[in-house]
Amino acid sequence: MALIVQKYGGTSVGSVERIQAVAQRVVNTVKAGNSVVVVVSAMGKTTDGLVKLANEISTNPSRREMDMLLSTGEQVSIALMSMALQQIGQPAISLTGAQVGIITEAEHTRARILHIPKERLESHLKDGKVVVVAGFQGISSLEDLEITTLGRGGSDTSAVALAAALQADCCEIYTDVPGILTADPRIVPDACLMSEITSDEMLELASLGAKVLHPRAVEIARNYGITLVVRSSWTDDPGTRVISPSPIPRPLDGLELVRPVDAVEFDTDQAKVALLRVPDRPGVAAKMFGEIGRQKLNVDLIIQSIHEGNSNDIAFTVNKHSLNQAEAVTAAIAPTLRQRSNSGSNSGNGADPLTNEAEVMVERNIAKISIAGAGMIGRPGVAAQMFSALAAENINILMISTSEVKVSCVIHQKDCDRAIHTLCETFAVNSSPVDESINIELSELKKSAPPVRGVALDLKQARIAIRFVPDRPGMAAKIFTLLAEKGVSVDTIIQSQRCRIIDGIPTRDMAFTVAQADADEARDVLAPLVQGWQFGEITVDKAIAKVSIVGAGMVNQPGVAAKMFDALAKQQINIQMITTSEIKISCVVYEDQAVTALQAVHAAFELSGTKKIAVPA
């Protein structure tokens, strides 16, 4: 007999008829020989209505009282669901988060789950009951009994956390779409349903705005090895399975506060090629990486810096044995870019006077050092902690690349051993990542994975650019520690390749993206630091968007980046920033070109399906 946790969202329980349909589905699962825990959200638009009521009463309602109010929505759902099950002969009992004993941080409206006792749940399951649990909520402690809520995606998080605590065989997330799609069907009507996806790929897509699963839920599933299935509550279709690696043994206490980093990884077989002062116009990256792809060169990290005047820099890393070929290809491309730039230059518009002198720069003695772990999601201090640890060892960072589950830095090779030692000490981990090959299903899925599994668009980001950052150890640590102390989460981080001397001090530019809502605070927090350099500048641009491709199959697949860049170039979409991880490539573009960019990239990788997916409004 299997233990299954099923979660039903607001639209799935939005009416009496829908609750009755869900109850029948639950009973069918029990009749198949399973024990079932059901987690439900508030009905339909209930939460929106409660928020509206609060705002009519108070212009600034306290977070404690908002938790008290909003938690009532789920209480209605669990009682009705339990009644519906009992009506058709299935023993059931409803429990609030407090009755289960779901302990969270004492953070109203945004708490993380710390512990879930399983004794009461197991007792009811042993008696043959379906246990219906209120999602989205918990309590701060058994003594205070302060009701807390988990924030956006809280019911997903509740369900997966319960599955982890109970060591369930599966957690099924029922929603209003048939599963996980290759893109948002509201933007790409011919988006295709995936049958399977890895948890790493899902983490990236969820964090990039794919709303079907919340990143926190995927994080817990990945950390505790829970298989997720995303299905429609309207059909019996199998949906999409999210497959996680075999977990590292970890305690269930501090469930959502497990250590953020699982492994320190390094690669000393890397070399860097940079093309400086290339024209800032559509098609440049496509031309450059198109030729690199035709030469079958595997590229690891790619970074395009923010523009300076009408030019920017593009850098990438390759294996050392490919360096000579990569350098030759880049050197052959450079003059063609310069010639085209000459014909369109305008020296009277404040452009960089060196724009037309493209230059190839090579660094052989480098290494890539990375921290990896699903627990770093939404924790702004993790990257800052990495940068601080490297700064304490006087290790300068040459390149930075980030994803939801990994932060990578390129450093001088001579510093690699010290970097490994200090990062392992800082995060209390071994340098060897988990061998995921022991999970045969996941291993086979990765082997058969297409280069790109899905595409995503994030329209809620802003870019912060800092000019003339002193090029010395510790500067990244200072910047991102300040942001972390204010709780500002940073997404994409890049550092320019061009080093400019200002008053005898070598400097580089740095840029990163944050949520639009955090942009002004980020600027204000950093302003005193930047002003202290005398020559520093800081700017904010909210009219941007980030389009990304995600796929475990892009590893060791030449030409994937080129295809993405070419799709954007054909639509005359200029790329403002590029950053990559092993399974993701992200480009920052102008906001008004974002939808076109997503559609173009989705089509380029032939991700379309033959059936149009209807999504409720």
C-alpha positions as CSV (number, residue, x, y, z in Angstrom):
1,M,0.0,0.0,0.0
2,A,1.4,3.4,-1.0
3,L,1.0,6.7,0.9
4,I,0.1,9.5,-1.4
5,V,-0.2,13.2,-0.6
6,Q,-2.6,15.1,-3.0
7,K,-2.9,18.9,-3.1
8,Y,-5.8,20.7,-4.8
9,G,-5.6,24.3,-5.7
10,G,-8.3,27.0,-5.4
11,T,-9.8,26.5,-8.8
12,S,-10.0,22.7,-8.2
13,V,-12.2,23.3,-5.1
14,G,-13.8,26.5,-6.3
15,S,-17.4,25.2,-6.0
16,V,-19.5,22.6,-4.3
17,E,-19.5,20.6,-7.6
18,R,-15.7,20.8,-7.8
19,I,-15.3,19.7,-4.2
20,Q,-17.6,16.7,-4.8
21,A,-15.6,15.8,-7.9
22,V,-12.3,16.0,-6.0
23,A,-13.8,13.9,-3.2
24,Q,-14.6,11.2,-5.7
25,R,-11.1,11.3,-7.1
26,V,-9.7,10.9,-3.6
27,V,-12.0,7.9,-2.9
28,N,-10.9,6.3,-6.2
29,T,-7.3,6.7,-5.0
30,V,-8.1,5.0,-1.7
31,K,-10.0,2.1,-3.4
32,A,-6.8,1.5,-5.4
33,G,-5.2,0.5,-2.1
34,N,-3.5,3.8,-1.0
35,S,-3.5,5.9,2.1
36,V,-4.2,9.5,1.3
37,V,-3.5,12.9,2.8
38,V,-5.3,15.7,1.0
39,V,-4.0,19.3,1.2
40,V,-6.4,22.0,-0.1
41,S,-6.2,25.7,-0.8
42,A,-9.0,28.2,-0.1
43,M,-11.9,28.1,-2.6
44,G,-11.5,30.0,-5.8
45,K,-11.0,33.7,-5.2
46,T,-11.6,33.5,-1.4
47,T,-8.1,34.8,-0.5
48,D,-8.5,37.7,-2.8
49,G,-11.8,38.6,-1.2
50,L,-10.4,38.4,2.3
51,V,-7.5,40.7,1.3
52,K,-10.0,43.2,-0.2
53,L,-12.0,43.2,3.1
54,A,-8.8,43.8,5.1
55,N,-7.9,46.8,2.9
56,E,-11.4,48.2,3.2
57,I,-11.0,48.1,7.0
58,S,-7.4,49.2,7.3
59,T,-4.9,51.0,5.0
60,N,-2.0,49.1,6.8
61,P,-3.3,45.9,8.4
62,S,-0.9,44.2,10.7
63,R,0.7,41.0,9.4
64,R,-0.4,39.0,12.4
65,E,-4.0,39.9,11.8
66,M,-3.7,39.2,8.1
67,D,-2.5,35.7,9.0
68,M,-5.4,35.2,11.3
69,L,-7.8,36.3,8.5
70,L,-6.3,34.6,5.5
71,S,-5.9,31.2,7.3
72,T,-9.7,31.0,7.5
73,G,-10.1,30.4,3.8
74,E,-8.4,27.0,4.0
75,Q,-10.4,26.1,7.1
76,V,-13.6,26.4,5.1
77,S,-12.2,24.2,2.3
78,I,-11.0,21.4,4.6
79,A,-14.3,21.2,6.4
80,L,-16.3,21.0,3.2
81,M,-13.9,18.5,1.7
82,S,-14.1,16.2,4.7
83,M,-17.9,16.4,4.6
84,A,-18.0,15.5,0.9
85,L,-15.8,12.5,1.6
86,Q,-18.0,11.4,4.5
87,Q,-21.1,11.8,2.4
88,I,-19.9,9.2,-0.1
89,G,-18.9,6.8,2.6
90,Q,-15.2,7.6,3.0
91,P,-14.0,8.2,6.7
92,A,-12.2,11.5,6.8
93,I,-11.1,14.2,9.2
94,S,-10.1,17.8,8.6
95,L,-7.1,19.3,10.5
96,T,-5.8,22.9,10.5
97,G,-2.1,23.5,10.4
98,A,-2.2,24.1,14.1
99,Q,-4.0,20.8,14.8
100,V,-1.4,18.9,12.8
101,G,1.3,20.8,14.7
102,I,3.1,22.3,11.6
103,I,5.7,24.5,13.3
104,T,7.1,27.4,11.3
105,E,9.3,30.4,11.8
106,A,7.7,33.3,13.8
107,E,7.4,35.3,10.6
108,H,3.9,36.4,9.7
109,T,2.8,36.2,6.1
110,R,6.1,34.6,4.9
111,A,7.0,31.8,7.3
112,R,9.1,28.8,6.5
113,I,8.3,25.3,7.8
114,L,10.6,24.0,10.5
115,H,9.0,20.8,11.7
116,I,5.9,18.6,11.1
117,P,5.1,15.9,13.7
118,K,3.6,12.9,12.1
119,E,2.1,11.0,15.0
120,R,-1.4,12.4,14.7
121,L,-1.5,12.0,11.0
122,E,-0.3,8.4,11.1
123,S,-2.8,7.6,13.7
124,H,-5.7,8.8,11.6
125,L,-4.3,7.0,8.5
126,K,-4.0,3.8,10.4
127,D,-7.7,4.1,11.3
128,G,-8.5,4.2,7.5
129,K,-9.3,7.9,7.4
130,V,-8.4,10.3,4.7
131,V,-6.7,13.3,6.4
132,V,-7.6,16.6,4.9
133,V,-5.1,19.3,5.9
134,A,-5.3,23.0,5.5
135,G,-2.5,24.2,3.2
136,F,-0.6,27.6,3.5
137,Q,-0.6,27.7,7.3
138,G,1.1,26.6,10.5
139,I,1.9,27.9,14.0
140,S,5.0,29.6,15.4
141,S,5.3,27.2,18.4
142,L,3.2,24.8,20.4
143,E,3.4,27.2,23.3
144,D,2.4,30.5,21.6
145,L,0.0,29.0,19.0
146,E,0.5,32.0,16.8
147,I,-1.0,31.3,13.4
148,T,1.4,31.9,10.5
149,T,1.0,31.7,6.8
150,L,3.6,30.6,4.3
151,G,3.2,33.2,1.5
152,R,2.7,32.6,-2.2
153,G,2.7,29.0,-3.2
154,G,2.1,28.0,0.4
155,S,-0.3,25.1,-0.2
156,D,2.2,23.5,-2.6
157,T,4.9,23.9,0.0
158,S,2.6,22.5,2.7
159,A,1.9,19.4,0.6
160,V,5.5,18.6,-0.3
161,A,6.6,19.2,3.3
162,L,3.9,16.8,4.5
163,A,5.1,14.2,2.0
164,A,8.7,14.6,3.2
165,A,7.7,14.3,6.9
166,L,5.5,11.2,6.2
167,Q,8.1,9.7,3.7
168,A,5.2,9.5,1.2
169,D,5.7,7.5,-2.0
170,C,4.4,10.4,-4.1
171,C,3.1,13.9,-3.9
172,E,0.4,14.8,-6.5
173,I,-0.2,18.5,-7.3
174,Y,-3.6,19.0,-8.9
175,T,-4.2,22.2,-10.8
176,D,-6.1,23.7,-13.7
177,V,-3.6,22.7,-16.4
178,P,-2.7,19.2,-17.6
179,G,0.8,19.3,-16.3
180,I,4.0,21.3,-16.8
181,L,4.2,22.9,-20.3
182,T,7.2,24.0,-22.4
183,A,6.0,27.7,-21.9
184,D,3.2,29.7,-20.5
185,P,0.2,28.8,-22.7
186,R,-1.2,32.3,-22.2
187,I,1.8,33.6,-24.2
188,V,2.6,30.6,-26.3
189,P,-0.8,28.9,-27.2
190,D,0.9,25.9,-28.8
191,A,3.0,25.1,-25.7
192,C,3.5,21.4,-25.3
193,L,2.9,19.1,-22.3
194,M,6.0,17.4,-20.8
195,S,5.7,13.9,-19.5
196,E,8.8,14.1,-17.3
197,I,11.2,16.7,-16.1
198,T,14.1,16.8,-13.6
199,S,13.8,18.7,-10.3
200,D,16.8,20.9,-11.3
201,E,15.1,21.9,-14.6
202,M,11.8,22.5,-12.7
203,L,13.6,24.6,-10.1
204,E,14.9,26.9,-12.9
205,L,11.5,27.1,-14.6
206,A,9.6,27.7,-11.4
207,S,12.0,30.4,-10.3
208,L,11.8,32.1,-13.7
209,G,8.0,32.5,-13.4
210,A,6.4,29.2,-14.4
211,K,3.5,29.4,-12.0
212,V,2.4,25.7,-12.0
213,L,4.8,24.9,-9.1
214,H,6.4,27.2,-6.5
215,P,10.2,27.0,-6.2
216,R,9.9,26.3,-2.5
217,A,7.9,23.1,-3.1
218,V,10.3,21.9,-5.7
219,E,13.2,22.7,-3.3
220,I,11.8,20.5,-0.6
221,A,11.0,17.7,-3.1
222,R,14.6,17.8,-4.4
223,N,16.2,17.9,-0.9
224,Y,14.2,15.0,0.4
225,G,13.9,12.9,-2.8
226,I,10.1,13.3,-3.2
227,T,8.6,12.4,-6.6
228,L,6.2,15.1,-7.7
229,V,3.4,14.6,-10.2
230,V,1.6,17.7,-11.6
231,R,-1.9,16.8,-13.0
232,S,-5.2,18.3,-13.9
233,S,-8.1,17.9,-11.5
234,W,-10.5,17.9,-14.5
235,T,-9.1,14.8,-16.3
236,D,-7.5,11.4,-15.6
237,D,-4.4,12.2,-17.7
238,P,-1.1,11.2,-16.2
239,G,0.3,14.7,-16.1
240,T,4.0,15.5,-15.6
241,R,6.4,13.7,-13.2
242,V,9.2,15.8,-11.6
243,I,12.0,13.4,-10.7
244,S,14.4,14.2,-7.9
245,P,17.9,12.8,-7.2
246,S,18.5,10.4,-4.4
247,P,18.6,12.7,-1.4
248,I,21.5,13.3,0.9
249,P,20.4,12.1,4.4
250,R,19.2,15.2,6.3
251,P,17.1,15.8,9.4
252,L,13.4,16.7,9.2
253,D,13.9,19.3,11.9
254,G,14.4,22.7,10.3
255,L,12.7,21.2,7.2
256,E,12.8,24.4,5.1
257,L,16.0,25.7,6.7
258,V,18.2,22.8,5.8
259,R,21.8,23.9,4.9
260,P,21.7,25.8,1.7
261,V,24.7,24.3,0.0
262,D,25.2,20.6,-0.6
263,A,28.4,20.6,-2.5
264,V,31.5,22.6,-3.6
265,E,32.4,21.8,-7.1
266,F,35.5,22.8,-9.1
267,D,36.9,22.5,-12.6
268,T,40.5,23.4,-13.3
269,D,40.3,22.3,-17.0
270,Q,38.9,25.7,-18.1
271,A,40.1,28.6,-20.1
272,K,38.5,32.0,-20.8
273,V,38.0,33.8,-24.1
274,A,36.7,37.3,-24.2
275,L,35.8,39.5,-27.1
276,L,36.0,43.1,-26.0
277,R,34.3,46.2,-27.5
278,V,31.8,44.4,-29.8
279,P,29.0,46.4,-31.3
280,D,25.9,46.6,-29.1
281,R,23.3,45.5,-31.7
282,P,21.1,42.5,-32.6
283,G,22.9,39.5,-34.1
284,V,26.4,39.9,-32.7
285,A,26.1,37.1,-30.2
286,A,24.3,34.9,-32.8
287,K,27.1,35.4,-35.3
288,M,29.8,34.7,-32.7
289,F,28.3,31.6,-31.1
290,G,27.0,30.4,-34.4
291,E,30.5,30.0,-35.7
292,I,31.6,28.5,-32.4
293,G,28.8,26.0,-32.6
294,R,29.7,25.1,-36.2
295,Q,33.2,24.3,-35.0
296,K,31.6,21.8,-32.4
297,L,33.2,23.7,-29.5
298,N,31.6,23.0,-26.1
299,V,31.1,26.3,-24.2
300,D,30.4,26.3,-20.5
301,L,29.8,29.8,-19.0
302,I,28.8,32.7,-21.2
303,I,28.6,36.3,-19.9
304,Q,27.7,39.4,-21.8
305,S,28.4,42.6,-19.8
306,I,26.2,45.7,-19.8
307,H,27.0,48.0,-22.6
308,E,29.5,50.8,-22.5
309,G,28.7,53.5,-25.0
310,N,27.6,51.5,-28.1
311,S,29.7,48.4,-27.3
312,N,29.9,45.6,-24.8
313,D,32.0,42.6,-24.0
314,I,31.2,38.9,-24.4
315,A,33.2,36.2,-22.5
316,F,32.9,32.5,-22.4
317,T,34.8,29.5,-21.0
318,V,35.9,26.3,-22.8
319,N,38.0,23.2,-22.0
320,K,41.7,24.0,-22.2
321,H,42.2,21.5,-25.1
322,S,39.7,23.6,-27.1
323,L,41.3,27.0,-26.3
324,N,43.4,27.4,-29.4
325,Q,40.5,26.6,-31.7
326,A,38.2,28.9,-29.7
327,E,40.7,31.7,-29.8
328,A,41.2,31.3,-33.6
329,V,37.4,31.4,-34.3
330,T,36.9,34.5,-32.1
331,A,39.9,36.2,-33.7
332,A,38.5,35.5,-37.1
333,I,35.1,37.0,-36.1
334,A,36.5,40.1,-34.5
335,P,37.5,42.0,-37.7
336,T,34.1,41.4,-39.3
337,L,32.4,42.9,-36.3
338,R,34.7,45.9,-36.3
339,Q,34.1,46.6,-40.0
340,R,30.3,46.6,-39.7
341,S,30.6,48.7,-36.6
342,N,32.7,51.3,-38.5
343,S,30.0,51.9,-41.0
344,G,27.4,52.6,-38.3
345,S,29.4,54.5,-35.7
346,N,28.5,57.9,-34.4
347,S,31.4,59.4,-32.5
348,G,29.2,62.4,-31.5
349,N,26.7,60.5,-29.4
350,G,28.9,59.8,-26.4
351,A,29.9,56.4,-27.6
352,D,32.9,54.6,-26.4
353,P,35.8,55.9,-28.5
354,L,37.2,52.4,-28.6
355,T,34.0,50.7,-29.9
356,N,35.5,50.0,-33.3
357,E,38.6,48.2,-31.9
358,A,37.3,44.8,-31.0
359,E,39.9,42.8,-29.1
360,V,40.3,39.2,-28.2
361,M,41.5,38.4,-24.7
362,V,42.5,34.9,-23.5
363,E,43.2,33.6,-20.0
364,R,44.6,30.1,-19.6
365,N,45.3,29.7,-15.9
366,I,41.8,29.9,-14.5
367,A,39.5,27.6,-12.6
368,K,35.8,27.5,-12.0
369,I,34.6,27.1,-8.4
370,S,30.9,26.6,-7.6
371,I,28.6,26.1,-4.7
372,A,25.5,24.0,-5.4
373,G,22.3,23.3,-3.5
374,A,18.5,23.7,-3.7
375,G,18.5,25.2,-0.3
376,M,19.9,28.5,-1.5
377,I,16.6,29.5,-3.2
378,G,15.3,32.8,-1.8
379,R,18.2,33.2,0.6
380,P,20.0,36.3,-0.4
381,G,22.9,35.8,2.0
382,V,24.3,32.6,0.4
383,A,26.1,34.2,-2.6
384,A,27.3,37.0,-0.3
385,Q,28.7,34.4,2.1
386,M,30.6,32.8,-0.8
387,F,32.1,36.1,-2.0
388,S,33.0,37.0,1.6
389,A,34.8,33.6,2.1
390,L,36.8,34.2,-1.1
391,A,37.6,37.8,-0.1
392,A,38.9,36.6,3.3
393,E,41.5,34.5,1.4
394,N,42.3,37.5,-0.9
395,I,41.0,35.6,-3.9
396,N,39.8,37.9,-6.7
397,I,36.8,36.9,-8.8
398,L,37.2,37.2,-12.6
399,M,33.7,36.0,-13.6
400,I,30.4,35.4,-11.9
401,S,27.5,33.2,-13.1
402,T,24.4,32.3,-11.2
403,S,21.4,30.1,-11.3
404,E,18.7,29.1,-8.7
405,V,20.8,26.1,-7.4
406,K,24.3,27.2,-8.2
407,V,26.7,30.1,-7.9
408,S,29.9,29.9,-10.0
409,C,33.0,32.0,-9.9
410,V,36.0,32.0,-12.2
411,I,39.2,32.6,-10.3
412,H,42.9,32.3,-11.0
413,Q,44.0,28.7,-11.0
414,K,46.6,29.2,-8.4
415,D,43.9,30.1,-5.9
416,C,41.7,27.0,-6.6
417,D,42.9,24.8,-3.7
418,R,42.5,27.6,-1.2
419,A,39.0,28.4,-2.6
420,I,37.9,24.8,-2.3
421,H,39.1,24.6,1.3
422,T,37.6,27.8,2.5
423,L,34.2,27.2,0.8
424,C,34.0,23.6,2.2
425,E,34.7,25.1,5.6
426,T,32.3,28.0,5.2
427,F,29.4,25.8,4.2
428,A,30.4,22.6,6.1
429,V,30.3,20.3,3.1
430,N,32.5,18.0,1.2
431,S,33.7,19.0,-2.3
432,S,32.2,15.9,-3.9
433,P,28.6,16.3,-5.1
434,V,26.1,13.5,-4.8
435,D,26.4,10.7,-7.4
436,E,23.0,11.0,-9.1
437,S,23.7,7.9,-11.2
438,I,22.4,5.7,-8.4
439,N,19.0,7.0,-9.2
440,I,18.5,5.0,-12.4
441,E,15.3,6.8,-13.5
442,L,16.9,10.2,-13.1
443,S,20.1,9.1,-14.8
444,E,18.2,7.8,-17.8
445,L,16.0,10.9,-18.0
446,K,19.0,13.1,-18.2
447,K,20.6,10.9,-20.9
448,S,17.5,11.2,-23.1
449,A,16.8,14.8,-22.3
450,P,16.3,17.2,-25.2
451,P,18.7,20.2,-25.4
452,V,15.9,22.5,-24.2
453,R,13.1,21.3,-22.0
454,G,11.2,24.6,-21.7
455,V,11.4,28.3,-22.0
456,A,10.4,31.0,-19.5
457,L,9.8,34.7,-19.3
458,D,10.2,36.9,-16.2
459,L,8.6,40.3,-16.6
460,K,9.1,41.3,-12.9
461,Q,12.8,42.0,-12.8
462,A,14.8,45.2,-12.8
463,R,18.5,45.7,-13.5
464,I,21.0,47.4,-11.2
465,A,24.2,48.5,-12.9
466,I,27.2,49.7,-10.9
467,R,30.0,51.4,-12.9
468,F,33.7,51.6,-11.9
469,V,33.7,49.0,-9.1
470,P,37.3,48.8,-7.7
471,D,38.8,45.6,-9.1
472,R,40.1,44.0,-5.9
473,P,39.1,41.1,-3.6
474,G,36.0,41.7,-1.4
475,M,34.1,44.2,-3.5
476,A,31.4,41.6,-4.6
477,A,31.2,40.5,-1.0
478,K,30.5,44.1,0.2
479,I,27.9,44.7,-2.4
480,F,25.9,41.5,-1.9
481,T,26.2,41.4,1.8
482,L,24.6,44.8,2.0
483,L,21.7,43.6,-0.1
484,A,21.4,40.3,1.9
485,E,21.2,42.3,5.2
486,K,18.1,44.0,3.7
487,G,16.6,40.8,2.5
488,V,17.0,41.7,-1.2
489,S,17.3,38.5,-3.3
490,V,19.6,38.9,-6.4
491,D,19.1,36.8,-9.5
492,T,21.5,37.3,-12.5
493,I,24.9,38.6,-11.6
494,I,27.5,39.6,-14.2
495,Q,30.9,41.3,-14.1
496,S,32.5,43.1,-17.0
497,Q,35.6,41.8,-18.6
498,R,37.1,45.2,-19.5
499,C,39.3,46.6,-16.8
500,R,39.5,50.4,-16.8
501,I,41.9,52.6,-14.8
502,I,40.2,55.5,-12.9
503,D,42.6,57.7,-10.9
504,G,45.2,54.9,-10.9
505,I,42.7,52.3,-9.6
506,P,41.7,49.3,-11.8
507,T,37.9,49.1,-12.1
508,R,35.2,46.9,-13.6
509,D,31.5,47.3,-14.0
510,M,29.0,45.0,-12.3
511,A,25.3,44.4,-13.0
512,F,22.6,42.2,-11.5
513,T,18.9,41.8,-11.5
514,V,16.4,41.9,-8.6
515,A,12.6,41.9,-8.3
516,Q,11.2,45.2,-9.5
517,A,9.6,45.8,-6.1
518,D,13.1,45.6,-4.5
519,A,14.9,47.8,-7.1
520,D,14.7,51.2,-5.4
521,E,15.6,49.7,-2.0
522,A,18.6,48.0,-3.6
523,R,19.8,51.3,-5.1
524,D,19.4,53.2,-1.9
525,V,21.2,50.5,0.1
526,L,24.2,50.5,-2.2
527,A,24.3,54.3,-2.9
528,P,26.6,55.2,0.2
529,L,29.1,52.4,-0.8
530,V,29.2,53.5,-4.4
531,Q,29.5,57.2,-3.5
532,G,32.5,56.3,-1.3
533,W,34.5,55.3,-4.3
534,Q,34.2,58.9,-5.6
535,F,34.0,57.8,-9.2
536,G,31.3,55.1,-8.9
537,E,27.9,55.3,-10.6
538,I,24.7,53.3,-10.0
539,T,21.6,53.1,-12.3
540,V,18.3,51.3,-12.2
541,D,16.4,50.0,-15.3
542,K,12.9,48.6,-14.7
543,A,12.0,48.3,-18.4
544,I,13.7,44.9,-18.9
545,A,12.7,41.3,-19.0
546,K,14.5,38.0,-18.9
547,V,13.9,35.2,-21.4
548,S,15.5,31.9,-20.6
549,I,15.9,28.4,-21.9
550,V,16.2,25.4,-19.6
551,G,17.3,21.9,-20.3
552,A,19.5,19.2,-18.8
553,G,20.3,18.0,-22.3
554,M,22.2,21.2,-23.3
555,V,25.3,20.0,-21.4
556,N,28.0,19.1,-24.0
557,Q,25.6,20.1,-26.8
558,P,27.4,22.7,-29.1
559,G,25.2,25.3,-30.8
560,V,22.3,25.6,-28.2
561,A,23.3,29.1,-27.2
562,A,23.8,30.1,-30.9
563,K,20.3,28.9,-31.8
564,M,18.8,31.0,-29.0
565,F,20.8,34.1,-30.0
566,D,19.9,33.6,-33.6
567,A,16.2,33.4,-32.9
568,L,16.4,36.7,-31.1
569,A,18.5,38.3,-33.8
570,K,16.0,37.3,-36.5
571,Q,13.4,39.4,-34.6
572,Q,15.8,42.3,-34.3
573,I,15.9,41.9,-30.5
574,N,19.0,43.2,-28.9
575,I,20.5,41.2,-26.0
576,Q,21.5,43.4,-23.1
577,M,22.9,40.8,-20.8
578,I,23.7,37.1,-21.0
579,T,24.4,34.7,-18.2
580,T,24.4,30.9,-18.1
581,S,24.6,27.8,-15.9
582,E,25.0,24.2,-17.0
583,I,21.3,23.8,-17.7
584,K,20.1,27.4,-18.3
585,I,20.8,30.3,-20.7
586,S,19.2,33.7,-19.8
587,C,19.1,36.9,-21.9
588,V,18.0,40.2,-20.6
589,V,16.0,42.1,-23.3
590,Y,13.9,45.2,-23.5
591,E,10.5,44.7,-21.8
592,D,8.5,45.7,-24.9
593,Q,10.2,42.9,-26.9
594,A,9.8,40.2,-24.2
595,V,6.8,38.3,-25.5
596,T,8.1,38.2,-29.1
597,A,11.4,37.0,-27.6
598,L,9.8,34.1,-25.8
599,Q,7.7,33.1,-28.8
600,A,10.7,33.2,-31.1
601,V,12.9,31.0,-28.8
602,H,10.1,28.5,-28.2
603,A,9.6,28.1,-32.0
604,A,13.4,27.9,-32.6
605,F,13.7,24.8,-30.4
606,E,10.5,23.2,-31.9
607,L,8.8,22.9,-28.6
608,S,5.3,23.4,-29.9
609,G,2.6,20.8,-29.5
610,T,-0.3,19.9,-31.8
611,K,-3.0,20.5,-29.1
612,K,-3.9,23.9,-27.8
613,I,-3.9,24.1,-24.0
614,A,-6.8,26.0,-22.5
615,V,-6.0,27.8,-19.2
616,P,-8.7,29.2,-17.0
617,A,-8.5,33.0,-16.5
